[in-house]
């Protein structure tokens, strides 16, 4: 009897994969699947798998809820009927199906769709990764891993069974033997090391829409590279006339104003590589996103020098994405192209010069351009 | 897997308590399953055998993932059948098993005695298995994809049924007298002298008159005669379907009617079962050492999340409220007309009718009548219920009101017709072109247009001719049409 469900399951998965493939482009454009949940799963709402019925429009409907609050207060979470636990033969109610796809699966779909080649890593599997997983509960452990609920439950049990518990004054005091701790197991794995260094121009001309493009594109690059390297690191640099390292959140949210000196970011990137990432052991991926409006030709020249002398010899590829802003597209793309040539064209003409293979340029005019741009960046299997 | 001795003993114990409490149930067969088996059975709606379809796999996928990530686990699964089947999870501890058994016996009592379940098929396990065999045969004969796609289309309209139909008196089938009564007369010209008849009414003329009459008869027969809510049944009778298609549609039709009472009584059914597991556990079955695990479990089942209504919670609380009111005599003209809040609060006539009353509620009510009859302002206040709406400006859901009337109205609206729009077939020969015309009886809430279009498309693939639905969009009457691969809309 159980066999048949497994078959239905396999069929469902294949339909879903098919659905994702055909809708993939749409998802990338709308950035709908960016909700990252847990460590490595992504939740994709896939209403298409919901067989259509005549039904009321969701937002029109409203309904009845429960809890605190005054009229006008927003309701946290998605309203709707709580499912409780599945009752006899009730098919799940009116909720949107969410299909969980692991990042690994997502990357496979992406790779297949964009026909991305698998990356040939440099270096050896040198990085020793120790992974800890919480696997159980034990009676001893450090305080920081104390399991609150379990400890108190034990205490409550003990108090009730020994008759100390008084429901009038319900005080529960755990004693030493009530305490419970989470316990873990460690495993050692060897990995190829890789680091992605994201650099973004946050000068006044980069608006929210441009950042959204960068964010979406970075997500997909991240997903793909993560599927190729296990222990990947990411670093984030923002720059206007000066550059600084920031965390991921700040990276996407900061809006500075003022001028643009791209060289500042490249200098910081170079420093980062020198101090933290020896090229013999690391696969290094710098990505730079900008609207291409550099302050001066002089600074642009400085950029080229840094790239040629310091960065390019150490990295797998250097990717530059130019996002079109309200003020049009800047000069920097052309400058890079003149210096290193359009990698794509050169490849076609087999006219490969020094380093030019390592510099990948891409123009992203709008959200629709993201897919082509990802293809540009990752299509070479570097 | 049948139960080990320990659980058999427990089952007999709980069964005894349930009997003593006055519950009246079909025999229940408990099966012990591991989590994966349980998820499999649950994804088939509790039935051991169903026809192959991806949506069962989809449910399996969800269940096993939510279980793996620790988001939820199924704790009880019971099917309406005689005997009933219920499933226990192997890994659960003894307290949970007891709780589930008590809960299950109450559900089965409900299945057996609630009037809305009285017309359901009590041999549904066999019927489902039978459906599976037939659909598998069709799949072998006509191809899996073709059959599955047809099922998908049928499922798209499976909610277009009439849950009250089983309770309507059967239409009197035509008797002999009806048939013989006055065949319509063929129009003849009046003839004063009988010898003139063959001249005045020559055979050609009579023939022509006959044809005219038949044509008129055909036109006057509108199908359906009055708007019909059971669209599935209408399609079964009038759509041009292959034999296998018609057979599949009839199976889906049957399964939809089997499930309908479960949708109609969700709050009451869950409330009833929770009420009884609580009674049986706390008064009879629990050992001292088990009380915490039980309380933990019970409170997680009946927990309310902000912005959501938990049927378990509302059901059990409302039943307890009714029991309390009927025990104390807090009902009737005298109580209603009393306007002293203190007296009202301390009202106690010591009638002790509570238990009897909730058994009556379990027999005659569905969710709509349950809420309509017994929801009180005091109850809404105690449970902190409110109504909410979507604010387009802030793009979020907001609390609108705590007014009792509005809460009741909204709640009833979400329960009436199982929260689905009212759709009727009004004409099977629209525009005299064999098109299907349906009517959405507008209740103040627009249909989801995108979904409606997709549904029309599926429907037209079953009907094989263009399909139309009259509805209202943004305050304007509209006709949505799907015809030859295209949608169109026009104002009426």
Interface residues (C-beta under 8 A of the other chain):
Chain A: X1 X2 X4 X5 X6 X7 X8 X9 X10 X11 X12 X13 X15 X38 X49 X51 X52 X53 X54 X55 X56 X57 X58 X59 X60 X61 X62 X63 X64 X65 X66 X67 X68 X69 X70 X71 X72 X73 X74 X75 X76 X77 X78 X79 X80 X81 X82 X84 X85 X86 X87 X88 X89 X90 X91 X92 X94 X97 X99 X100 X153 X156 X157 X160 X161
Chain B: X36 X37 X40 X41 X42 X43 X44 X45 X46 X47 X48 X49 X50 X52 X53 X54 X55 X56 X57 X58 X59 X60 X61 X62 X63 X65 X69 X72 X73 X74 X75 X76 X77 X78 X79 X80 X107 X111 X152 X155 X156 X157 X158 X159 X160 X259 X262 X263 X266 X269 X270 X288 X289 X291 X292 X296 X301 X304 X305 X306 X307 X308 X309 X310 X311 X312 X383 X384 X385 X386 X387 X388 X389 X390 X392 X394 X396 X397 X398 X399 X400 X401 X402 X407 X410 X411 X414 X419 X420 X421 X423 X440 X445 X446 X447 X448 X449 X450 X451 X452 X454 X455 X458 X469
